Amino acid sequence: MVQRAPGLGMLSGSRLAVWGDPISHSRSPLLHAAAYEVLGVAWTYDRRRVDEAGFGAALSSLDSSWRGLSLTMPLKSAGFRAAVEVDARARATGAVNTLLLDDRGPRGYNTDVGGIVAALGEAGVGAVRSARILGAGATATSALVALSEMGIASVEIVARRPDAANELVSRGTAMGMRVSARPLDGPHGPVDVTVATLPGDAALSSAVVSSLADSGGAFMDVVYGTWPTPLSTAWSERGLTAVSGLPMLLHQALRQVRVFVGGAQDEPLHDEARVLAAMRRALVGE
C-alpha cells in the first residue's frame, strides 16, 4: 500500500453498513442514521454479519451504489490489507475500521484512535504522564497510539501472556514511548489512567481487579454492551472516574461520518455541533 496525499476519486454511492461478527449488538446504524438526517443526505446505513474468511468475497461483491463500510471485530486487520491506501493512524496501528469506497479502490482509516482521545478528553483526562492498557489486541494498539497522541510517555501493557504484547511494545518504542509488558496478576505500579480493551466477559479474579483499581488512576473501558463491568465497579467504589466505551463509540463514529462525507477524519463537518448532539441523543435513546 502506498500512502498518497488526500484527494478523492469518484464517489457516487449512497449505501453504507457496518460489518463484523458478531454484529447484532452494533449501535452504529443508530448513530449514522442520526447524523445523515441532520446533514440532509439520503444515505442508508445497515449492518451485516461478515466473518474474516468471507470478508474478501463480500467486499468484492459491492457495486458502485456503495459509499463505505465501518468494520468491527474481527475485520480490522483484513480491512487494512484490503485498502489501497491508508491514513496515518491506520498505518500506525495496522488496523482499519473505516473503508471509503471510490473508483480507485478502498481507502482505509482508523477512527478508533481519535475516538479514544476525544472520549478521554471529554472525561477530563488531560495532562497525564503514565498509563496502563489492559489487553493486547487490535483495540489495544489503537489505545497505545491514542495515548501517544496525548503525549503520554510511559505505558504499561497488562495481558494474560506478556509475550502477546511484544508487538505493542515494539510499536510504542518506535513512537518514542517507554512501554513494558506485565502479567495480569501483577505487581502493578501506579499510573494516571487505565484503558481496558478486554472482552466484557473476561474472567478476572477479585484480587486482580482490586490491584488494578488501587493503582490505575482514571479508567476507560471500551466495553459498552455489558456495563457496568467488574472493573468499572471497582473504580467507582473507590470514587475514581470510570467511563464506558459509549463516548469512544460516539466520537469514532463522528469521525467515520467525516470520512464518508468529505474523505478526511480530522476535517469538521458543516454544523458539526448539531450532528454530534443528534448522534449523542440516538446513542442514549432519547
Beta strands, then each sheet from edge to edge (+ up, - down):
strand 1: 15-20
strand 2: 44-49
strand 3: 66-71
strand 4: 85-86
strand 5: 98-102
strand 6: 105-109
strand 7: 130-134
strand 8: 154-159
strand 9: 178-183
strand 10: 193-196
strand 11: 218-221
strand 12: 242-243
sheet 1: 2+ 1+ 3+ 5- 6+ 4+
sheet 2: 9+ 8+ 7+ 10+ 11+ 12+
end
